[in-house]
Amino acid sequence: MLRTITSRLAKNGARRAYSTGKPTQHEGSKATHNLAEEALAQKTGGQFKATLPKGDKKPAKAAGSKENHWKSIAIGTGVTTGALIGGLFYYGRPFADNREDKYVSENLLLASYHRSLDRFREFRQEMHQPMWDQLLPDPLPEPYRRPYTLVINLDETLVYSTWSREHGWRHAKRPGVDYFLSYLSQFYEIVIFTSQPAMNAMPILDKLDPYQYAMYRLYRDGTRYVDGKHIKDISHLNRDLSKVIMMDSNPEAFSMQPENGIALKPWKGEAGDHGLLDYIPFLEAIALTNPTDIRPVLQSFGDSHIPEEWAKREADMNEQHRQQWLAEQQGKPSKRNLGSLLRGGGGGAQEPEGPPPTYLEQMRRHVRETFAQEHEQMKVQQDQMMKDMEMQKEKMKDMKMTVWELMSQVSSVIQMTK
C-alpha cells in the first residue's frame, strides 16, 4: 500500500515538473486535499471520509457539566429556603414581654408568620419615632425660665432658600426676623424646629441667629415620620403643652397638636413682607397677660387671621375702656370752684383730655422702652464679642501656621545633621 501511494506521489510530481504552466494556489490545495482523502480511504478501507466542521457548530458539552449546574441551583435553593424558614421561626417565636398571644390557636407556621409581621410593624414604628423621648432638657430654674415656649419653623417661615446652577443654594432672611427673635426672646423660650437634617440646617441657623436668641434647635431626627411626612410631635418636647405655641408655614407639621399651632402664610422671598412683625402685638399680649392655658386662646381665633382679629379685639377693648372712663367722669362733680372762676379758670386742676392708657398699653410701652435701651447696649456687647471670636479664630490659624513652620524647621535641622 505504501508503494502504491509513493508511486502515485512520484507520478504527480513528474506531471507538475513537466507542466508548462504554474498551478494556482487553489488547485494546489485541492490536489493536496484529494491525496489526503485517497490515503485515508486506502488505510481505512473506504469506510470513513475526512470532513471539515461546517458552519459554527461546536462540539456538544459533556453531560456532567449540566448535572453540576443543576446541583448548584439545588444547593442554593435549599440554603435559601432553610434560612427563610429559620428566620420565620426565630422572629415568629412567642413574645417575652408577657403580652397576650393572639395566635396561640393557629398552627405553628401561621402563628410564626403573624408574630413576625407584628415584630416588623413594631420595628418600623420605632424607626419613625423621634430619636429621643425628650427633645429638650428640663426647663431652666427661676429667674432664667421663660413662662412660654415658642416653637417656630425655619423654611419659608424665617428664611427662603433657592437653588440655581450658577450660584448653588442661596438663603434669604425674612424681613423683620432679627427684631422678631430678639424682642420675643425676653418673653419666650424660642425653639427653631426644622425638618431639615442637622448638617444642612446648622450653617443656615448660625448665620440667621448669630447671637443665639433661639435657645434650642431641633432637626429632622426629632420629627415623627408618618405617611411620608415629617410631623413635629411636641408631646416629646419636655414642656407643658398649655404653655407652648407652635408657628409653622406647613399646618401638617403640627397636625398631632393643632390646638397649639398657628399656621403662617409661607414666605416666598417677597420684599417688604411684614408677616412676622404682625404677630408681635399678639404674642406680646399673651406674655404680658399670662393666661394659664394658651390653647383655648388660640382656638378662639378659628380660621381667622390672628393679627387682624387681635387688632379688632384690642380696639374693642380700648373702646370699652374709654366708655367706662366717660361714664365715671360724668358721675364725678366738677372740680371748678369760685376761686377758679374769679381767676379766669386758670387756677383749677385741668380736666383730662382722654382716658388713661390700659394696663396692656402701659406694660407694652414700658417693655418696649426698656428693650430699646437694653438692646442697644446688648448689641454693642454682642458685636464686640463677635469681633473677639473672629480674632481668636485668626490667632488659631496663625498658631497652626507657626506650629507647621516649627515642624518644618525641625525636620530641616534633622536632615542637615544626617
Order of alpha helices (4+ residues) and beta strands (2+ residues): alpha-alpha-alpha-alpha-beta-beta-beta-alpha-beta-alpha-beta-beta-beta-beta-beta-alpha-alpha-alpha-alpha-alpha-alpha
